[in-house]
Amino acid sequence: MSISTKIVEYAIKFNSSDIHLEEGSKIALRVNSDIKLIDKVLQKEDMDQLLNELLGEVKLKEYYKSGDLDTSIGLNGLSRIRINAYMAREKRCLTLRILPDNLPDWKDLGLPSEFIKLTKKDRGLVLCTGPTGSGKSTTLAAFINCILETQNKHILTIEDPIEFEFNSTKNSIIHQREVKRDTHSFSSALKGALREDPDIIYIGEMRDLETIQLAITAAETGHLVLGTLHTSSASKTVERIVDVFPADQQEQARLQVSTSLVGIMSQTLCKNIKGTRSLAYELLINTSAISNLIRERKVSQIYSQLQTGSNDGMNTLEQCLQELINNQEITFEEGLSKSSNPKALSENN
């Protein structure tokens, strides 16, 4: 059995989400948000073998040339693995993200039905946001999987790297493009996407001005555009998108966002009392009231709209955390640690 298979099998056995490997150091696993060290030191020859198994000759040369590499592979039927190879203090390091073997179902993830209803939209911008490791890619994979199973659509994804592998179904077709392998960049792939007749475009990460501009244009011209951002709330997501534009373009950007935005799911994962993790989320649905707040530069008032928007399926992160606390799924302390507005939480509510 290969060394990579042994390590990944062991990690899966302990329900790890990530594996941290550094030559000359102990193997570390992330289990339910915490780092656990294993009493096994990774020797230089072990790292040589691991890199050869996971990267192969071409990507290994790229890694040694640049010192950084992002890629993903399927490992011996065990799981798909997202790989980040990097250097630290002149030592070779790997971070392996273990991806679910099966495509996620939105019901199993605990996603709100109001968010999944957005799969039926013909156009607009749907964003999933949150910190690294909060499950953004998994949420949007479930969203895409729902479309593949229930609609007759053409889905195009642009990812760096590809995480979940989808297959076309009897209803829909999907094409997945990986940056640096199938296309030069997110922006060049997006320019081409508008000529490739997609109904839905998934952008792995909206990183820069050009990508965000093209995503908004695609949303305005009759496509449902899915994307991720590293922001911690719905209002901060709107601010991030607008602020990336030059000052003289921000008014126009604000108007475009107010009309093209469909919804924002801002999420995090909490350690629960069962020793696993529970999803906590903030959900924004772009109603006329929300649209007006964005257009009139009153983004700070979005939070209060979420608090009172339950009839439209909306809620704040704190309302979701409070429900988890009340249902005794998570501790009050865990809720506080994940909250941006701790005063909104009550220990004995």
C-alpha positions in Angstrom: 0.0 0.0 0.0 1.3 3.5 -0.9 2.3 5.9 1.9 -0.3 8.4 0.7 -3.1 5.8 0.8 -2.1 4.8 4.4 -2.1 8.4 5.6 -5.4 9.3 4.0 -7.1 6.0 5.1 -6.0 6.8 8.7 -7.3 10.4 8.5 -10.6 9.3 7.1 -10.9 6.7 9.9 -10.8 9.6 12.4 -13.2 11.8 10.4 -10.4 14.4 9.6 -11.1 17.2 7.3 -7.4 18.1 6.6 -4.0 16.5 6.9 -0.8 18.6 7.5 2.5 17.1 6.5 6.0 18.6 6.9 9.2 16.7 6.4 11.0 16.2 9.8 7.8 16.8 11.8 4.9 14.9 13.2 1.8 14.3 11.0 -1.1 16.5 12.1 -4.8 16.0 11.4 -7.7 18.5 11.8 -10.5 16.8 13.5 -13.7 18.8 14.3 -11.8 22.1 14.0 -9.0 21.0 16.3 -5.4 20.0 15.4 -4.4 16.5 16.5 -0.8 15.4 16.4 0.1 11.8 15.5 3.2 10.2 17.0 4.7 9.6 13.6 7.5 11.8 12.2 7.5 12.2 8.4 11.1 11.6 7.2 12.7 13.1 4.1 12.3 9.9 2.2 8.7 9.7 3.2 8.1 13.2 1.7 9.9 12.2 -1.5 7.6 9.3 -1.9 4.5 11.3 -1.0 5.2 14.0 -3.5 5.9 11.5 -6.3 2.6 9.7 -5.5 0.4 12.8 -5.2 1.9 15.2 -7.8 3.6 13.2 -10.5 6.6 14.4 -12.5 5.2 17.4 -14.3 3.5 19.0 -11.3 6.5 18.2 -9.0 8.7 20.2 -11.3 6.2 23.1 -11.2 6.2 22.9 -7.4 10.0 22.9 -7.1 10.2 25.8 -9.5 7.6 28.1 -7.8 7.5 26.8 -4.2 3.7 26.7 -4.3 1.2 24.4 -6.0 -2.6 23.9 -5.8 -4.1 20.8 -7.4 -6.5 17.9 -6.7 -6.6 14.2 -7.4 -8.8 11.1 -6.8 -6.9 8.7 -4.6 -7.4 5.0 -5.1 -11.1 5.1 -4.8 -10.7 6.5 -1.2 -11.7 10.1 -1.7 -10.8 13.2 -3.8 -8.0 15.2 -2.2 -7.3 18.9 -2.7 -3.6 19.4 -2.4 -1.6 22.5 -1.5 2.1 22.0 -1.6 4.4 24.8 -0.2 7.7 25.5 1.4 8.2 26.7 5.0 11.7 27.4 6.4 13.1 25.5 3.4 11.1 22.4 4.3 8.6 20.8 2.0 5.0 20.9 3.3 1.6 19.5 2.2 -1.9 20.4 3.2 -4.4 17.8 2.0 -8.1 18.6 2.2 -10.3 15.4 2.2 -13.3 15.9 0.0 -16.4 13.7 0.4 -16.4 10.7 -1.8 -20.0 11.2 -2.9 -21.6 14.4 -4.1 -23.3 16.1 -1.2 -27.1 16.3 -0.9 -28.4 19.7 0.4 -30.7 18.0 2.9 -27.9 16.0 4.5 -25.9 19.2 4.9 -28.7 21.0 6.7 -29.0 23.8 4.1 -32.1 25.9 4.3 -34.8 25.2 1.7 -35.0 29.0 0.9 -31.4 28.9 -0.3 -32.0 25.8 -2.5 -35.1 27.5 -4.0 -32.6 29.8 -5.7 -31.6 26.9 -8.0 -34.8 27.7 -9.9 -33.7 31.3 -10.7 -32.8 31.9 -14.4 -30.4 34.7 -13.8 -28.6 36.6 -11.1 -25.7 36.3 -8.6 -25.8 33.7 -5.8 -22.8 33.9 -3.4 -21.6 31.6 -0.7 -19.2 33.2 1.7 -17.3 32.4 4.9 -13.8 31.7 6.2 -11.5 29.0 4.8 -12.7 25.6 5.8 -16.3 26.7 6.4 -17.8 24.4 3.7 -18.5 26.9 0.9 -17.4 24.6 -1.9 -19.5 21.8 -0.4 -22.6 24.0 -0.2 -22.3 25.1 -3.8 -21.6 21.5 -4.9 -24.9 20.5 -3.3 -26.5 23.4 -5.0 -25.1 22.3 -8.4 -26.0 18.7 -7.7 -29.6 19.7 -7.1 -29.7 21.5 -10.5 -28.2 18.5 -12.3 -30.8 16.2 -10.9 -33.9 18.3 -11.2 -33.5 20.7 -14.2 -32.5 20.7 -17.9 -29.5 23.0 -17.9 -25.9 23.5 -19.1 -23.6 24.2 -16.2 -20.0 25.5 -16.6 -17.6 25.6 -13.7 -14.3 27.5 -13.4 -12.2 26.2 -10.5 -8.7 26.3 -9.1 -8.4 23.4 -8.5 -11.4 21.3 -9.3 -12.7 19.8 -6.0 -15.9 17.8 -6.6 -16.2 15.9 -9.9 -19.6 16.0 -11.5 -21.1 13.9 -14.3 -23.7 15.0 -16.7 -27.1 13.5 -15.9 -30.1 12.4 -18.0 -31.4 16.0 -17.5 -28.4 18.3 -17.6 -24.8 18.6 -18.8 -21.8 20.0 -17.0 -18.3 21.0 -18.1 -15.6 21.7 -15.5 -12.6 23.8 -16.3 -9.5 24.0 -14.1 -7.4 27.2 -14.1 -3.9 26.6 -15.4 -4.9 23.3 -16.8 -7.9 24.0 -19.0 -7.8 27.8 -19.1 -5.3 30.5 -18.3 -7.2 32.4 -15.6 -10.7 32.9 -14.1 -11.2 36.1 -16.1 -10.2 34.5 -19.5 -12.4 31.5 -18.8 -15.3 33.9 -17.9 -14.9 35.8 -21.1 -15.1 32.6 -23.1 -18.0 31.3 -21.0 -20.4 33.9 -22.4 -19.9 32.3 -25.8 -20.3 28.7 -24.6 -24.1 28.8 -24.0 -24.2 28.0 -20.3 -27.3 28.5 -18.1 -25.3 28.4 -14.8 -21.7 29.5 -14.3 -19.8 28.5 -11.1 -16.7 30.6 -10.3 -14.5 28.8 -7.7 -13.4 32.1 -6.2 -14.1 35.8 -7.1 -10.6 37.1 -6.4 -10.1 40.3 -8.4 -11.8 43.2 -10.1 -11.9 41.7 -13.6 -13.5 38.5 -12.4 -16.1 40.3 -10.3 -16.9 42.6 -13.2 -17.4 39.7 -15.6 -19.4 37.8 -13.0 -21.8 40.7 -12.6 -22.1 41.1 -16.4 -22.9 37.4 -16.8 -25.5 37.7 -14.1 -27.1 40.7 -15.9 -27.1 39.0 -19.3 -29.2 36.0 -18.4 -27.0 33.6 -16.5 -27.2 32.3 -13.0 -23.8 32.9 -11.6 -22.5 31.1 -8.5 -19.4 32.2 -6.6 -17.5 32.2 -3.3 -15.9 35.0 -1.3 -13.9 35.1 2.0 -16.2 37.4 3.9 -17.9 36.9 7.2 -21.4 38.3 6.6 -23.9 39.3 3.9 -23.4 43.0 4.4 -19.6 42.7 4.3 -19.9 40.7 1.1 -21.8 43.6 -0.6 -19.2 46.0 0.7 -16.3 43.8 -0.6 -17.8 43.6 -4.1 -18.4 47.4 -4.3 -15.0 48.3 -2.7 -13.0 46.3 -5.2 -14.1 48.8 -7.9 -12.2 52.1 -8.4 -13.9 55.0 -6.6 -15.3 56.5 -9.8 -17.0 53.2 -10.7 -18.5 52.3 -7.3 -21.8 54.1 -7.8 -22.4 52.1 -10.9 -21.2 48.9 -9.2 -23.6 49.5 -6.3 -26.5 49.8 -8.8 -25.5 46.7 -10.6 -25.2 44.6 -7.4 -28.6 45.9 -6.2 -30.3 44.5 -9.3 -28.2 41.4 -10.1 -27.8 39.9 -6.6 -30.1 37.0 -5.9 -28.9 35.8 -2.5 -26.0 35.4 -0.2 -25.3 32.4 2.1 -22.7 33.3 4.7 -21.7 30.3 6.7 -19.4 28.8 9.4 -19.0 25.4 11.0 -19.4 25.0 14.8 -18.1 22.2 17.0 -21.2 20.5 18.4 -21.7 18.5 21.6 -21.7 15.2 19.5 -18.1 15.7 18.7 -18.8 16.6 15.0 -19.7 20.0 13.4 -22.9 21.8 12.8 -23.6 24.4 10.1 -24.5 27.9 11.1 -25.4 30.5 8.5 -26.7 33.9 7.6 -29.1 34.0 4.6 -29.9 37.1 2.6 -32.5 37.0 -0.2 -32.5 40.1 -2.3 -35.9 41.6 -1.8 -36.9 45.1 -2.9 -36.1 46.4 0.6 -32.5 44.9 0.5 -32.0 46.2 -3.1 -32.9 49.7 -2.0 -30.5 49.6 1.0 -27.6 48.6 -1.4 -28.5 51.2 -3.9 -28.8 54.0 -1.3 -25.5 53.1 0.5 -27.3 51.9 3.6 -25.5 48.5 3.8 -25.2 48.8 7.5 -29.0 48.5 7.8 -29.0 45.1 6.0 -28.5 43.3 9.4 -31.8 44.6 10.8 -33.6 43.5 7.5 -32.2 40.0 8.0 -33.5 40.0 11.6 -37.0 40.7 10.6 -37.0 38.9 7.2 -38.1 35.4 8.3 -41.1 35.6 6.0 -38.7 35.9 3.0 -36.6 33.0 4.4 -33.9 35.3 5.8 -32.0 35.1 9.1 -28.9 36.5 10.8 -26.0 34.3 11.9 -26.9 35.0 15.5 -30.4 33.8 15.0 -29.1 30.5 13.6 -26.5 30.2 16.4 -29.2 30.9 19.0 -31.3 28.1 17.6 -28.4 25.7 17.8 -27.8 26.7 21.4 -31.5 26.4 22.3 -31.6 22.9 20.7 -28.5 22.0 22.7 -26.5 21.2 19.6 -23.7 23.6 20.5 -22.5 25.3 23.7 -23.2 28.9 24.4 -19.4 29.5 24.4 -19.1 28.0 20.9 -21.9 30.2 19.7 -20.1 33.3 21.2 -16.8 32.3 19.4 -18.6 32.2 16.0 -20.7 35.3 16.4 -19.9 38.7 15.0 -22.5 40.3 17.3 -22.3 38.4 20.7 -24.8 40.7 22.4 -27.5 39.2 20.2 -27.0 35.8 21.9 -28.7 34.7 25.1 -27.4 31.8 27.2 -30.8 31.0 28.8 -33.2 32.0 26.0 
